[in-house]
Amino acid sequence: MLHRVRFVDALQSASKKIFFDTNDQMLRVIDAWKVLANDQDFIQKSVYCNGTLPTWQGLCNDVHEIDKILRPYGVIGVDGSQIYPDKHQGVGCFLINIGSVVLSYGKVGSNVFFDSYPYFFVDAGQEQNCSLVDLVNAKRDVFELEYGYKKMLEYQKNEYQEPVICMMDGTFIFRHMSQEEHFRNYFLTRSIAQLDLYSQKNMMLMGYLSYPRSKELIALVSLYMQKKGQVLSDEQLFDAMMLEYILKPGQRTTVFYHRSSIVSLYPEHLAPCFVYCHVGSEIVRIEFPRYEATQEYVDLLCFVAYDQAQKGVGYPVSLAEAHEQAVVTHDDRDFFYHMIKQVSIQARKQLRVSPKLQKKKVLVV
């Protein structure tokens, strides 16, 4: 039971670390951002030689209008959810549920299709050298890419003429798959191979990051200010915070090329790129493979992101609906373990749950 008085005392003590004023620092950041793009000496000697800071198209502080695309388009939203393995249930089974929605706009007879598919896994204990949570998360990310590709193929087989974009909630910079050799050799390789299938069909896909906490542009500004003899405390600053002062609703940044060490594991045409867009309610980060970094593709990606956020009253309607198809509720989890128990009875095998779980179900004082 939570001791609420003690919690409130702890919260009050930490309030200055949670709620802080960054206005003074942000004004300095914006001033530096406005001028660093024209400092070619800094860009050539510090940015390009750094190896971890992003590079970009045009000027880094260019602002572009998100033009309205007056043509039909389709969007496929894909999301995933899961039931993690629970050792107290007596089995190592887990489940990944992938949900999707197919939406089309701007033509007579537009259709909406919902779908979900559960992937059931028997024994998490067979996987070695990784935590079970990391294992399930990595598998879910791979299945989202595979399921999105499947839905894109189905859309193309219907011979629709309008462009279609696959939207996913999250990043294409698979850092969590690169930390351990086991993940790198299997999950990361598999994810990149799946991205390559999209590129071979010239399919458009994007990763949509709401409330992004990336600091790549802030790191760029921090280095520039350091070269000018200024000190920036950037622990509490993020790219989106700076861009709130720069972008207006319906505007985007230029295209940036991500350059952390993980990029060396990607083929050049699949290396992650990103833009920031002001979709009205917030600054979002849009990620996509490098083969999509053309003006035609970027214009369409950003318009779809903006249009979907407008239709969803702040968050893309396609991702919200895909999440509803993917989400595993508490009742679903109960059903999952209930059916495992029923199958164990049919097999005349005793399912041994832990005493800890039994104690939670029957509390005796």
C-alpha positions as CSV (number, residue, x, y, z in Angstrom):
1,M,0.0,0.0,0.0
2,L,1.3,3.4,-0.9
3,H,2.1,5.7,2.0
4,R,0.6,8.8,0.4
5,V,1.9,11.4,2.9
6,R,5.5,10.2,2.5
7,F,5.1,10.1,-1.3
8,V,3.8,13.7,-1.3
9,D,6.8,14.8,0.8
10,A,9.2,13.1,-1.6
11,L,7.4,14.7,-4.6
12,Q,7.7,18.1,-3.1
13,S,11.4,17.7,-2.4
14,A,12.0,16.7,-6.0
15,S,9.7,19.3,-7.6
16,K,12.5,21.6,-8.7
17,K,14.1,18.7,-10.6
18,I,10.8,18.0,-12.4
19,F,9.5,21.5,-13.1
20,F,12.2,23.9,-14.1
21,D,12.6,27.1,-16.2
22,T,14.6,26.8,-19.4
23,N,13.6,30.1,-21.0
24,D,17.0,31.8,-20.6
25,Q,18.9,28.8,-22.0
26,M,16.4,28.3,-24.8
27,L,16.8,31.9,-26.0
28,R,20.6,31.3,-26.2
29,V,20.0,28.1,-28.1
30,I,17.7,29.7,-30.6
31,D,20.2,32.5,-31.2
32,A,22.9,30.0,-31.9
33,W,20.6,27.9,-34.1
34,K,19.9,30.9,-36.3
35,V,23.6,31.6,-37.2
36,L,25.4,28.2,-37.1
37,A,24.0,27.1,-40.4
38,N,26.1,29.8,-42.1
39,D,29.3,29.0,-40.3
40,Q,30.9,26.8,-42.9
41,D,34.2,26.5,-40.9
42,F,32.2,25.0,-38.0
43,I,30.2,22.7,-40.2
44,Q,33.3,21.3,-42.1
45,K,35.7,21.0,-39.2
46,S,33.3,20.1,-36.3
47,V,30.1,18.5,-37.7
48,Y,31.4,16.4,-40.6
49,C,34.4,15.3,-38.7
50,N,32.4,14.4,-35.6
51,G,30.8,11.3,-36.8
52,T,27.9,11.3,-34.3
53,L,26.2,14.6,-35.1
54,P,23.6,14.6,-37.9
55,T,24.1,16.1,-41.3
56,W,21.4,17.6,-43.5
57,Q,20.0,18.8,-46.8
58,G,20.3,22.5,-47.6
59,L,20.7,24.6,-44.4
60,C,20.1,23.0,-41.1
61,N,17.7,25.7,-40.0
62,D,15.6,25.7,-43.2
63,V,11.9,25.8,-42.5
64,H,9.5,24.3,-45.1
65,E,5.7,24.6,-45.4
66,I,3.9,21.2,-45.4
67,D,2.0,21.5,-48.6
68,K,-1.5,20.1,-48.9
69,I,-1.5,17.1,-51.3
70,L,-4.8,17.4,-53.3
71,R,-4.9,13.8,-54.3
72,P,-6.2,10.5,-52.9
73,Y,-3.9,8.5,-50.6
74,G,-4.0,5.4,-48.5
75,V,-2.4,4.8,-45.1
76,I,-1.8,1.6,-43.3
77,G,-1.3,1.9,-39.5
78,V,0.5,-0.9,-37.7
79,D,1.1,-1.3,-34.0
80,G,1.9,-4.2,-31.6
81,S,1.2,-5.3,-28.0
82,Q,2.2,-8.2,-26.0
83,I,1.8,-10.5,-23.0
84,Y,5.2,-11.0,-21.4
85,P,6.3,-14.4,-20.0
86,D,5.3,-14.8,-16.3
87,K,7.3,-17.4,-14.5
88,H,4.7,-17.5,-11.7
89,Q,2.1,-18.8,-14.2
90,G,4.0,-22.1,-14.5
91,V,4.7,-21.8,-18.2
92,G,7.1,-19.7,-20.3
93,C,4.6,-18.9,-23.0
94,F,4.1,-15.3,-24.3
95,L,2.1,-13.6,-27.0
96,I,2.6,-10.8,-29.5
97,N,-0.5,-9.2,-31.0
98,I,-0.1,-7.1,-34.1
99,G,-3.0,-4.8,-35.1
100,S,-3.6,-2.8,-38.3
101,V,-6.0,-0.5,-40.0
102,V,-6.2,0.3,-43.7
103,L,-7.6,3.7,-44.5
104,S,-8.1,5.5,-47.9
105,Y,-9.0,9.1,-48.5
106,G,-10.1,11.4,-51.3
107,K,-12.0,9.0,-53.5
108,V,-15.6,7.7,-53.9
109,G,-16.2,4.5,-52.0
110,S,-13.3,4.8,-49.5
111,N,-12.9,1.7,-47.3
112,V,-11.7,1.0,-43.8
113,F,-10.3,-2.4,-42.9
114,F,-9.3,-3.5,-39.3
115,D,-7.3,-6.6,-38.5
116,S,-5.2,-8.2,-35.8
117,Y,-3.1,-11.3,-35.6
118,P,-1.8,-13.1,-32.4
119,Y,1.6,-14.7,-32.5
120,F,2.0,-17.4,-29.8
121,F,5.3,-18.5,-28.5
122,V,5.7,-21.6,-26.3
123,D,9.0,-21.3,-24.4
124,A,10.8,-18.1,-23.7
125,G,13.4,-20.0,-21.8
126,Q,14.9,-21.4,-25.1
127,E,16.2,-17.9,-25.9
128,Q,19.6,-17.2,-24.4
129,N,21.8,-14.2,-23.6
130,C,19.0,-11.6,-23.3
131,S,16.3,-10.5,-20.9
132,L,12.8,-11.8,-21.6
133,V,11.4,-8.3,-21.9
134,D,14.1,-7.3,-24.4
135,L,13.4,-10.5,-26.3
136,V,9.7,-9.9,-26.6
137,N,10.2,-6.2,-27.5
138,A,12.6,-7.1,-30.3
139,K,10.3,-9.8,-31.7
140,R,7.4,-7.4,-31.6
141,D,9.3,-4.8,-33.6
142,V,10.3,-7.4,-36.2
143,F,6.7,-8.6,-36.5
144,E,5.4,-5.1,-36.9
145,L,7.7,-4.6,-39.9
146,E,6.8,-7.9,-41.4
147,Y,3.0,-7.4,-40.9
148,G,3.2,-3.9,-42.4
149,Y,4.9,-5.2,-45.4
150,K,2.3,-7.9,-45.8
151,K,-0.5,-5.3,-45.7
152,M,1.3,-3.1,-48.2
153,L,1.6,-6.0,-50.6
154,E,-2.2,-6.7,-50.2
155,Y,-2.9,-3.0,-50.9
156,Q,-0.8,-3.0,-54.1
157,K,-2.4,-6.2,-55.3
158,N,-5.7,-4.4,-55.4
159,E,-4.1,-2.1,-58.1
160,Y,-5.1,1.1,-56.4
161,Q,-3.6,4.1,-58.1
162,E,-3.2,6.4,-55.1
163,P,0.1,6.3,-53.1
164,V,0.0,4.4,-49.8
165,I,2.1,4.9,-46.7
166,C,2.8,2.5,-43.9
167,M,2.8,4.3,-40.5
168,M,4.3,2.8,-37.4
169,D,4.6,4.2,-33.9
170,G,8.3,4.3,-33.0
171,T,11.8,4.6,-34.3
172,F,13.8,2.9,-37.1
173,I,17.0,3.4,-35.2
174,F,17.2,0.0,-33.6
175,R,19.6,0.8,-30.8
176,H,18.0,-1.8,-28.5
177,M,18.9,-4.5,-31.0
178,S,22.6,-3.6,-31.3
179,Q,23.7,-3.9,-27.7
180,E,24.3,-7.6,-27.6
181,E,25.8,-9.9,-30.2
182,H,22.8,-12.2,-30.0
183,F,20.4,-9.4,-30.9
184,R,22.7,-7.9,-33.5
185,N,23.2,-11.2,-35.4
186,Y,19.5,-12.1,-35.4
187,F,17.0,-9.3,-34.7
188,L,18.8,-6.3,-36.1
189,T,19.8,-8.3,-39.2
190,R,16.2,-9.4,-39.6
191,S,14.8,-5.9,-39.2
192,I,17.2,-4.4,-41.7
193,A,16.4,-7.2,-44.2
194,Q,12.7,-6.4,-43.8
195,L,13.3,-2.7,-44.4
196,D,15.1,-3.7,-47.6
197,L,12.0,-5.5,-48.8
198,Y,10.1,-2.2,-48.5
199,S,12.9,-0.5,-50.6
200,Q,12.9,-3.2,-53.3
201,K,9.1,-2.5,-53.8
202,N,9.7,1.3,-53.4
203,M,7.2,1.3,-50.6
204,M,6.8,4.3,-48.4
205,L,6.9,3.9,-44.6
206,M,7.5,6.2,-41.7
207,G,8.1,5.9,-37.9
208,Y,6.0,8.5,-36.1
209,L,7.4,9.6,-32.7
210,S,5.0,11.7,-30.6
211,Y,6.6,13.8,-27.8
212,P,10.2,12.9,-29.0
213,R,13.0,13.2,-26.5
214,S,15.8,13.2,-29.1
215,K,18.7,15.7,-28.6
216,E,20.6,15.5,-31.8
217,L,20.0,19.1,-32.8
218,I,20.6,20.3,-29.2
219,A,23.9,18.5,-29.3
220,L,24.8,20.3,-32.5
221,V,23.9,23.7,-30.9
222,S,25.8,22.8,-27.7
223,L,29.0,22.0,-29.7
224,Y,28.7,25.3,-31.6
225,M,28.3,27.3,-28.4
226,Q,31.2,25.5,-26.9
227,K,33.4,26.4,-29.9
228,K,32.3,30.1,-29.3
229,G,33.3,29.8,-25.6
230,Q,29.8,29.5,-24.2
231,V,28.6,26.8,-21.9
232,L,25.2,25.2,-22.3
233,S,23.6,23.0,-19.7
234,D,21.6,20.8,-22.0
235,E,20.4,18.0,-19.7
236,Q,16.9,19.2,-19.7
237,L,16.7,20.4,-23.3
238,F,15.3,18.5,-26.3
239,D,15.1,19.1,-30.0
240,A,11.3,19.5,-29.9
241,M,11.5,22.1,-27.2
242,M,13.7,24.3,-29.4
243,L,11.6,23.8,-32.5
244,E,8.5,24.9,-30.6
245,Y,9.9,28.4,-30.9
246,I,10.8,28.0,-34.6
247,L,8.2,25.9,-36.4
248,K,4.6,27.0,-36.8
249,P,1.7,24.6,-37.3
250,G,2.0,23.1,-40.8
251,Q,5.8,23.5,-41.1
252,R,8.7,21.1,-41.0
253,T,12.5,21.1,-40.8
254,T,14.9,20.1,-43.5
255,V,15.8,16.4,-43.8
256,F,18.5,15.3,-41.3
257,Y,20.7,12.2,-41.7
258,H,21.2,10.3,-38.4
259,R,24.9,9.4,-37.8
260,S,25.3,7.5,-34.6
261,S,27.6,4.4,-34.6
262,I,24.6,2.1,-35.3
263,V,24.3,3.5,-38.8
264,S,27.4,1.5,-39.9
265,L,25.2,-1.6,-39.6
266,Y,22.7,-0.3,-42.1
267,P,23.1,-0.4,-45.9
268,E,23.4,3.2,-47.2
269,H,20.0,3.3,-48.8
270,L,18.3,2.2,-45.5
271,A,20.2,4.5,-43.1
272,P,17.8,6.4,-40.9
273,C,16.7,9.9,-41.8
274,F,14.4,12.2,-39.9
275,V,12.5,15.5,-40.0
276,Y,10.5,17.3,-37.3
277,C,7.0,18.5,-38.1
278,H,4.6,20.8,-36.3
279,V,1.3,18.9,-36.6
280,G,-0.7,21.5,-34.6
281,S,-0.8,19.9,-31.2
282,E,3.0,19.2,-30.9
283,I,6.3,18.8,-32.6
284,V,6.7,15.2,-33.8
285,R,9.7,13.4,-35.3
286,I,9.2,11.5,-38.5
287,E,11.8,8.8,-39.4
288,F,12.3,7.0,-42.7
289,P,15.0,5.1,-44.6
290,R,17.3,7.1,-46.8
291,Y,15.8,5.9,-50.1
292,E,12.7,8.0,-49.2
293,A,14.8,11.2,-48.7
294,T,13.6,12.9,-51.9
295,Q,11.5,16.0,-51.9
296,E,8.5,14.2,-53.4
297,Y,8.5,11.5,-50.8
298,V,9.3,13.7,-47.9
299,D,6.5,16.2,-48.9
300,L,4.0,13.3,-49.0
301,L,5.2,11.7,-45.7
302,C,4.9,15.0,-43.9
303,F,1.5,15.9,-45.3
304,V,0.2,12.4,-44.3
305,A,1.6,12.8,-40.8
306,Y,0.0,16.2,-40.5
307,D,-3.3,15.2,-42.1
308,Q,-3.6,12.1,-39.9
309,A,-2.8,14.1,-36.8
310,Q,-5.6,16.6,-37.7
311,K,-8.1,13.8,-38.4
312,G,-7.1,12.2,-35.1
313,V,-7.4,15.5,-33.1
314,G,-3.7,15.6,-32.2
315,Y,-2.6,12.0,-32.9
316,P,-2.7,10.1,-36.2
317,V,-6.1,8.3,-36.5
318,S,-4.4,5.4,-38.3
319,L,-2.0,4.8,-35.4
320,A,-4.7,5.2,-32.8
321,E,-7.0,2.7,-34.5
322,A,-4.1,0.3,-35.1
323,H,-3.3,0.5,-31.3
324,E,-7.0,-0.4,-30.5
325,Q,-6.6,-3.5,-32.7
326,A,-3.3,-4.4,-31.1
327,V,-3.8,-3.7,-27.4
328,V,-4.0,-6.6,-25.1
329,T,-6.4,-5.8,-22.2
330,H,-6.3,-7.2,-18.6
331,D,-9.3,-9.4,-19.6
332,D,-7.3,-10.7,-22.6
333,R,-4.4,-11.6,-20.4
334,D,-6.8,-13.5,-18.0
335,F,-8.2,-15.3,-21.0
336,F,-4.7,-16.2,-22.3
337,Y,-3.8,-17.9,-19.0
338,H,-7.3,-19.4,-18.6
339,M,-7.0,-21.1,-22.0
340,I,-3.5,-22.4,-21.2
341,K,-4.9,-23.9,-18.0
342,Q,-7.8,-25.5,-19.9
343,V,-5.4,-27.0,-22.4
344,S,-3.3,-28.4,-19.6
345,I,-6.4,-30.1,-18.2
346,Q,-7.2,-31.6,-21.6
347,A,-3.6,-32.9,-21.8
348,R,-4.0,-34.3,-18.2
349,K,-1.0,-32.3,-17.1
350,Q,-0.9,-30.3,-13.9
351,L,-0.1,-26.6,-14.3
352,R,1.9,-25.6,-11.3
353,V,1.7,-21.9,-10.5
354,S,3.9,-20.3,-7.9
355,P,2.8,-19.9,-4.3
356,K,3.3,-16.2,-4.7
357,L,0.7,-16.0,-7.4
358,Q,-1.7,-18.2,-5.4
359,K,-1.3,-15.9,-2.4
360,K,-2.2,-12.9,-4.5
361,K,-5.4,-14.7,-5.7
362,V,-6.5,-15.7,-2.1
363,L,-5.5,-13.2,0.5
364,V,-5.9,-14.5,4.1
365,V,-5.2,-12.2,7.1
